[in-house]
Amino acid sequence: MKLQRITFVTAGSRGDVQPYLAIALALKERGYEVRFATSCEFEKMIQSFGFGFAGIFPNVAAVLKESPKLMQAMQNGETFTLSAGISAANAKVAPQAFAKFQIELEQYPPDLIVKGSLTEFLVYHAALTRKIPFCDVCIMMPIHHPDRPLFGFPKLPFGLHSIFPWLLLTAYYNGQRVYDCENVVARRWSNARFRQAMTNPVIPRICLAPSLARPILYPSIDGNFKFVGYATIASENQIKSRTGSSFGDLRVQTQIQEFLDQSAGQDCIYMGWGSMVSRSPEHMTEFAVRTLQLVRKRGIILSGYANLGMQHIKDVELLKYARENILFVSEAPHEWLFPKVSLTIHHGGSGTTASALRSGKPTIITPVIFDQWDNAHLINQLGCGYGFEKQQLHKVTSDDLAEAIDMVLGDRRFSVHSTQVAEQVQKENGARGAAKEIEAFWTSYVVSSRIWSLLPGRQSENKQMSSVFRFSWRSLFGFVGFLVSFIIPRDAFSHNLVTTLSSAQIERTDYQIEELPDDIGWYECSGDTNLSARAIKSC
């Protein structure tokens, strides 16, 4: 029984696709045939690396534009509203996505599916009806932290904030069920069992996160989680990809290099919020440019889904400053660019955070939603920048961000920690590590047929009873949470965290350092975690 063809199935924005593309490149080096079934907008990027492609999901940006409520939920960071909006969007596209996926499986039947983001029910359906085994490779993990609420939710007394992952997974389950068009998976796997499998998997889950993040973000997980490091496309491959616009074509890359040359001897800052939108394109553009004007720095700004650009600037003085000191780009090769700038500022998406930590330069995170809050917390704990853990992007002012920039660039210790973190993170090649784990999974779980005894509906009676018992307790927590929701301000559930910081209240964090070095719509598609300078809060 030989593994030959592997199909990656993933949905979402670019951050939900690109890490899997990095793993695919590692698998290609090992002689496997790789295909992708994902969102239509990534056809050009994936095919430019020589992989087969099936567009089964619509363009994410188009879906956002066609759903004002969904866009508003993202702008305000309202997690449950956004989840409900995603569920509604899924319901519209699910029949087509399901049909296209079945055609892909019939035309190019894989030996193994790699399950990516937001595709549980499609993949489980293929396993149950076609007996195609799957391997679980994840970017974001909804694992409860005993001391710190997940995804930036407010901390509740008596540990009641544990209900938030429970509620979020319940909403996610209901949103994903629309892809179970024949009701095959739901008959075998209840909501309760689904939540249990997401937080306590019965087969190994390959995690695209560095080992240094494990004790900070996931201290309570067991050995069934395999941390392999960030999966990133190497700088040389991003630069090589000049035929398409995935990382900026030759013209864009030349513009960036010329701008960096002109900025020699000055601090140059990167700003980019990817698929996130806050308030409006006009607000985001003026927010970014005014911040750079306040700190008197040059900057490279990624246009992103919000399409940031000069056209949104109305203030004459601000426009003049932008023309002289700022370069707007539609795409940028992060692995190549980030080490060349003085500071990166972004939303905290997993892919951008990976490149930021690998760059050896300080970073600032202005989170909007989901795991972006956790990445902001991670940055603060590592001491390699500043994460706005108590302010959401749409509530961060230019004064707030300017003060954070002055703090990070003005304190050499942030630079020291960034260098040390980069050295630690770069020791783990997540793409190659994931490829090895996929091969090991094939041998241990597929060749041995062990996986088929672990699929939904086939667990032992003891596990079934245990699941039901857990569900009854969690139902109690859910009821308590429902009552608590009446006394918690609505802003708390919008991830505004009840309180925010004014520009004069950005909390200065001091770090103890052991030693300081001397030199430091639907579109048709054609190990060791101890750092020598661990950040310790002493405020």
C-alpha positions in Angstrom: 0.0 0.0 0.0 1.9 3.0 -1.3 1.2 6.7 -0.8 1.4 8.6 -4.1 -1.3 11.2 -4.6 -2.2 13.7 -1.8 -5.0 16.3 -1.9 -5.1 19.3 0.4 -8.6 20.5 1.2 -8.8 23.9 2.9 -11.0 27.0 2.9 -10.7 30.6 4.0 -8.4 33.5 3.2 -4.7 33.3 2.1 -3.5 32.6 5.7 -5.6 29.4 5.5 -4.0 28.3 2.3 -0.4 29.4 2.1 1.0 27.3 5.0 -0.4 24.2 3.3 1.3 25.2 0.0 4.6 25.3 1.9 4.0 21.7 3.1 3.0 20.7 -0.5 6.4 21.9 -1.7 8.1 19.7 0.9 6.0 16.7 -0.2 6.8 17.4 -3.8 10.5 17.2 -3.0 9.8 13.8 -1.5 8.3 12.6 -4.8 4.5 12.8 -4.1 1.8 14.1 -6.5 0.0 16.9 -4.8 -3.3 18.6 -5.6 -5.4 21.4 -3.9 -9.2 21.7 -3.5 -9.7 25.2 -2.1 -11.0 28.7 -2.9 -11.1 29.9 -6.5 -9.0 33.0 -5.8 -5.8 31.0 -5.2 -5.8 29.2 -8.5 -3.0 31.3 -10.0 -0.8 31.0 -6.9 -1.1 27.3 -6.5 -0.7 26.5 -10.2 2.4 28.7 -10.4 4.1 26.1 -8.1 3.1 23.3 -10.4 0.2 21.8 -8.4 -3.1 20.5 -9.6 -6.1 22.7 -8.6 -9.8 22.5 -8.1 -11.8 25.6 -7.1 -14.5 24.3 -4.9 -15.1 27.4 -2.7 -15.9 31.0 -3.8 -13.7 34.0 -3.6 -13.6 35.1 0.1 -13.2 38.8 -0.7 -16.3 38.6 -2.9 -18.3 36.8 -0.2 -17.4 39.6 2.2 -18.4 42.3 -0.2 -21.7 40.7 -0.9 -22.6 40.4 2.8 -22.7 43.8 4.6 -23.5 42.1 7.9 -20.6 39.8 7.6 -18.3 42.7 6.7 -19.6 44.7 9.6 -19.0 41.8 12.0 -15.4 41.6 10.9 -14.9 45.3 11.2 -16.2 45.3 14.7 -14.6 42.0 15.7 -17.9 40.4 16.7 -16.9 36.8 16.8 -20.3 35.1 17.3 -22.0 37.5 14.7 -19.2 36.7 12.3 -19.6 32.9 12.9 -23.3 33.2 12.2 -22.5 35.2 9.1 -20.1 32.6 7.9 -22.7 29.9 8.5 -25.2 31.8 6.4 -22.6 32.2 3.6 -21.7 28.5 3.8 -25.3 27.6 3.4 -25.5 29.4 0.1 -22.3 27.9 -1.4 -22.4 24.4 0.2 -24.3 22.6 -2.6 -22.0 23.8 -5.3 -18.9 23.2 -3.1 -20.0 19.7 -2.3 -20.8 18.9 -5.9 -17.4 20.2 -7.1 -15.6 18.3 -4.4 -17.2 15.1 -5.5 -16.2 15.7 -9.1 -12.6 16.3 -8.0 -12.5 13.1 -6.0 -13.9 11.1 -8.9 -11.5 12.6 -11.5 -8.4 12.6 -9.2 -9.0 10.1 -6.4 -6.3 10.7 -3.7 -4.6 8.1 -1.6 -4.7 10.6 1.3 -6.5 13.9 2.1 -4.8 16.5 4.2 -7.6 18.3 6.1 -6.9 22.0 6.4 -9.0 24.9 7.7 -12.8 24.9 7.8 -13.4 21.6 5.9 -14.2 19.0 8.5 -17.5 17.8 7.1 -16.4 17.6 3.5 -13.3 15.5 4.5 -15.2 13.3 7.0 -17.9 12.7 4.3 -15.2 11.5 1.9 -13.7 9.2 4.5 -17.1 7.6 5.4 -18.5 7.3 1.9 -15.4 6.7 -0.2 -13.1 5.4 2.5 -10.4 8.0 1.7 -8.2 8.4 4.8 -7.3 11.9 6.0 -4.6 13.5 8.0 -5.4 16.5 10.3 -3.0 19.5 9.9 -4.2 22.6 11.7 -3.2 26.3 12.0 -5.7 27.4 14.7 -6.6 25.4 17.7 -9.7 26.2 19.9 -8.1 24.8 23.0 -9.2 26.1 26.4 -6.6 27.8 28.5 -7.2 27.6 32.2 -5.9 31.0 33.1 -6.4 33.1 29.9 -9.6 33.2 27.8 -9.3 31.9 24.3 -9.5 34.3 21.3 -9.4 37.4 23.5 -12.8 36.7 25.2 -13.3 38.3 28.6 -12.1 36.4 31.7 -15.0 35.3 33.9 -15.0 34.3 37.5 -14.7 30.6 38.5 -13.2 29.7 35.2 -16.6 30.2 33.4 -14.7 31.6 30.4 -14.3 27.9 29.4 -17.8 28.2 27.9 -16.5 30.4 25.0 -14.7 27.7 23.1 -17.7 25.4 23.8 -20.1 28.0 22.3 -17.8 28.8 19.4 -17.4 25.1 18.5 -21.1 24.6 18.7 -21.7 27.5 16.2 -18.9 26.1 14.0 -20.4 22.6 14.0 -23.8 24.0 12.9 -22.0 26.1 10.2 -20.1 23.2 8.8 -23.1 20.8 8.7 -24.3 22.4 5.6 -21.5 20.6 3.7 -22.9 17.3 4.9 -25.4 17.3 2.0 -26.3 13.7 2.5 -26.4 13.9 6.3 -23.8 11.1 6.4 -21.5 12.6 9.0 -24.1 14.2 11.3 -25.9 10.8 11.8 -22.6 9.4 13.2 -21.2 12.4 14.9 -23.1 14.5 17.3 -22.3 18.1 18.2 -20.9 17.0 21.5 -18.6 14.4 20.0 -17.5 16.9 17.3 -16.4 19.3 20.0 -14.6 16.6 21.9 -12.7 15.5 18.8 -11.7 19.1 18.0 -10.2 19.7 21.5 -9.1 16.1 22.2 -8.4 14.4 18.9 -8.2 10.6 18.7 -5.7 10.7 15.8 -2.6 12.9 15.8 -3.1 16.5 15.0 -0.1 18.2 13.2 0.1 21.7 14.5 1.8 24.4 12.4 3.1 26.4 15.4 6.5 26.5 17.0 7.3 24.6 20.1 8.0 27.8 22.1 4.3 28.7 21.7 3.1 25.5 23.3 3.7 26.3 27.0 2.4 29.9 26.4 -0.8 29.3 24.5 -1.5 25.6 25.0 -0.2 24.4 28.4 -2.9 21.8 29.0 -2.8 19.8 25.7 -1.5 16.2 25.5 0.9 14.3 23.3 -1.6 13.7 20.5 -0.7 17.2 19.2 2.5 17.3 17.1 4.1 20.8 17.0 6.3 21.0 13.9 6.9 24.8 13.7 5.6 27.4 11.2 5.2 26.2 7.6 6.4 29.0 5.4 7.4 29.3 1.8 11.1 30.0 1.6 12.2 33.5 0.7 13.9 32.3 -2.5 10.7 30.6 -3.6 8.7 33.7 -3.0 11.1 35.8 -5.1 11.2 33.1 -7.8 7.5 33.3 -8.1 7.6 36.3 -10.4 5.3 35.0 -13.2 2.2 35.6 -11.0 1.1 38.2 -8.6 1.0 36.0 -5.5 4.1 37.6 -3.9 4.3 40.6 -6.2 5.7 40.4 -9.7 9.1 41.6 -10.8 7.8 45.2 -11.1 6.5 45.2 -7.5 9.6 43.6 -6.1 11.7 46.1 -7.9 9.6 49.0 -6.5 10.0 47.7 -3.0 13.8 47.3 -3.3 14.1 50.8 -4.7 12.0 52.2 -1.9 14.2 50.3 0.7 17.4 51.7 -1.0 15.9 55.2 -0.7 15.2 54.6 3.0 18.8 53.6 3.7 19.8 54.9 7.1 16.2 55.5 8.1 13.6 53.3 9.9 11.2 51.8 7.4 8.1 50.2 8.8 5.8 47.5 7.2 2.1 47.7 7.7 -0.4 45.2 6.5 -3.8 43.8 7.7 -4.4 41.2 5.0 -8.0 40.1 4.8 -9.0 42.2 7.8 -11.1 45.3 7.4 -11.7 48.0 10.1 -14.4 50.6 9.7 -13.7 51.6 6.1 -10.8 51.7 3.6 -10.6 55.5 4.1 -10.3 55.1 7.9 -7.7 52.4 7.6 -5.6 54.3 5.1 -5.6 57.5 7.1 -5.0 55.6 10.3 -1.9 54.0 8.9 -0.5 57.1 7.2 -1.2 59.4 10.1 0.6 57.0 12.4 3.7 57.1 10.2 3.5 60.9 10.0 3.4 61.1 13.8 6.5 59.0 14.3 8.2 60.6 11.2 9.0 57.2 9.6 8.8 55.8 6.1 6.6 52.9 5.4 5.5 50.1 3.1 1.7 49.4 3.3 0.0 46.4 1.9 -3.4 47.2 0.3 -5.1 44.0 1.4 -8.8 43.2 1.1 -9.6 46.8 2.2 -7.7 48.1 -0.9 -5.7 50.7 1.1 -4.1 53.4 -1.1 -3.5 57.1 -1.9 -7.0 57.4 -3.4 -8.5 57.3 0.1 -6.6 60.2 1.6 -8.5 63.5 1.6 -6.2 65.6 3.9 -3.8 67.6 1.8 -0.9 67.5 4.2 -1.4 63.8 4.9 -1.4 63.1 1.1 1.8 65.1 0.7 3.5 63.0 3.4 2.2 59.8 1.9 3.5 60.6 -1.6 7.0 61.4 -0.2 7.4 58.6 2.4 5.0 55.7 1.7 4.8 52.9 -0.8 1.5 51.1 -1.2 1.8 47.5 -2.6 -0.8 45.0 -3.6 1.4 42.0 -2.8 4.7 41.5 -0.9 7.0 38.5 -0.3 7.0 38.6 3.5 9.9 36.2 4.1 12.1 38.4 1.9 10.8 41.8 3.0 10.4 41.5 6.8 14.1 41.1 7.6 14.8 44.3 5.6 12.5 46.6 7.6 12.9 48.0 11.1 9.4 46.9 12.4 6.3 45.1 11.2 2.8 46.0 12.1 -0.1 43.7 11.3 -3.3 42.0 12.4 -1.7 38.9 13.9 -2.8 36.3 11.3 -0.9 33.1 11.7 1.1 33.4 8.4 2.1 37.0 9.0 3.0 36.3 12.6 5.2 33.4 11.4 7.1 35.6 9.0 7.4 38.4 11.6 8.8 36.1 14.3 11.2 34.5 11.8 12.5 37.9 10.6 14.4 38.8 13.7 12.8 42.2 13.8 10.3 43.6 16.4 6.6 43.4 15.6 3.3 45.0 16.7 0.0 43.2 16.5 -3.4 45.0 16.3 -5.8 42.0 16.5 -9.3 41.8 15.1 -10.6 38.4 15.7 -10.0 34.7 16.6 -6.4 33.6 17.1 -5.0 37.0 16.4 -5.6 37.8 20.1 -3.6 34.8 21.1 -0.7 35.8 18.8 -0.8 39.3 20.4 -0.4 37.6 23.7 2.4 35.4 22.4 4.3 38.4 21.2 4.1 40.1 24.6 5.2 37.0 26.4 8.2 36.5 24.1 9.1 40.2 24.5 9.8 40.7 20.8 7.2 43.5 20.3 3.9 44.7 21.5 0.5 43.1 21.1 -2.7 45.2 21.8 -4.3 42.6 24.0 -6.9 45.0 25.4 -7.7 47.0 22.2 -9.1 45.9 19.0 -7.9 47.3 15.7 -11.0 49.5 15.1 -10.4 51.1 18.6 -6.7 51.7 18.2 -6.0 55.3 17.3 -3.0 56.7 15.4 -1.7 58.1 18.7 -2.0 54.7 20.3 0.0 53.0 17.6 2.5 55.8 17.3 3.2 55.5 21.0 3.6 51.8 20.7 6.1 52.3 17.8 8.2 54.8 19.8 8.3 52.3 22.7 9.3 49.3 20.6 11.9 51.1 18.4 13.2 53.1 21.3 14.0 50.1 23.5 16.9 48.0 22.3 15.7 45.0 24.3 12.8 44.4 21.9 15.4 44.0 19.1 17.5 41.6 21.3 14.5 39.4 22.0 13.4 39.4 18.4 16.8 38.1 17.3 16.7 35.4 19.9 13.2 34.3 19.1 14.0 34.2 15.4 17.0 31.9 16.0 14.7 29.6 18.0 11.8 29.6 15.5 14.1 29.0 12.5 15.4 25.8 14.0 12.0 24.3 13.2 11.1 23.8 9.5 7.3 23.4 9.8 6.8 22.4 6.2 9.4 19.6 6.2 8.3 18.6 9.7 4.7 18.3 8.6 5.7 16.3 5.6 7.5 13.8 7.8 4.6 13.5 10.2 2.2 12.9 7.2 4.4 10.0 6.1 4.5 8.7 9.6 0.7 9.0 9.9 0.3 7.0 6.7 2.4 4.2 8.0 1.0 4.1 11.5 -2.7 4.8 10.9 -3.5 4.1 7.2 -1.4 1.1 6.3 -2.3 -0.5 9.6 -6.0 0.4 9.0 -6.0 1.8 12.5 -7.7 5.0 11.3 -11.0 3.2 10.4 -11.6 2.2 14.0 -11.4 5.8 15.1 -13.8 7.4 12.7 -17.1 8.9 14.1 -19.7 6.5 15.2 -17.2 3.7 15.8 -15.8 4.5 19.2 -16.3 2.1 22.1 -19.4 2.3 24.3 -17.2 3.7 27.2 -16.2 6.6 25.0 -19.7 7.2 23.9 -20.9 7.4 27.5 -18.0 9.6 28.5 -18.9 12.0 25.7 -22.5 12.2 26.8 -21.5 12.7 30.4 -19.1 15.6 29.3 -21.9 17.1 27.2 -24.3 17.2 30.2 -21.7 19.1 32.2 -21.0 21.5 29.4 -24.7 22.1 28.9 -24.7 23.3 32.5 -21.8 25.7 31.8 -23.6 26.8 28.6 -26.7 27.7 30.6 -24.6 29.6 33.2 -22.9 31.4 30.3 -26.3 32.3 28.9 -27.2 33.9 32.2 -23.8 35.6 32.5 -24.2 37.1 29.1 -27.0 39.4 30.5 -24.6 41.0 33.0 -21.5 41.3 30.8 -21.4 44.4 28.5 -22.0 43.6 24.9 -18.5 45.1 24.0 -17.0 42.2 25.9 -18.4 39.7 23.4 -17.3 41.9 20.6 -13.8 41.4 21.8 -13.4 44.9 23.0 -12.7 43.4 26.4 -14.8 45.8 28.4 -12.0 48.3 28.8 -9.7 49.9 26.3 -6.5 51.9 26.6 -6.2 55.5 25.7 -3.2 56.9 23.8 -1.7 57.9 27.2 -2.3 54.6 28.8 -0.2 52.2 26.7 1.4 50.1 29.4 5.2 50.2 29.3 6.5 46.6 29.9 10.0 46.2 31.3 11.9 43.0 30.6 14.7 41.4 32.6 17.6 40.3 30.3 20.4 38.0 31.3 23.0 39.4 29.0 22.9 42.2 26.4 25.1 41.6 23.3 27.5 44.2 22.2 26.0 44.5 18.7 22.6 44.0 18.4 -19.7 36.3 -5.0 -19.0 32.9 -6.8 -16.2 33.1 -9.4 -15.5 30.4 -11.9 -11.9 29.2 -11.7 -10.0 28.6 -14.8 12.1 21.1 21.3 13.6 23.5 23.7 11.4 26.5 24.5 13.7 28.3 26.9 15.1 31.5 25.5 18.2 33.0 26.9 16.4 36.2 27.3 12.8 35.2 28.2 10.6 38.2 28.6 9.4 38.6 32.1 6.8 41.1 33.0 7.8 43.2 35.9 5.3 46.0 35.7 
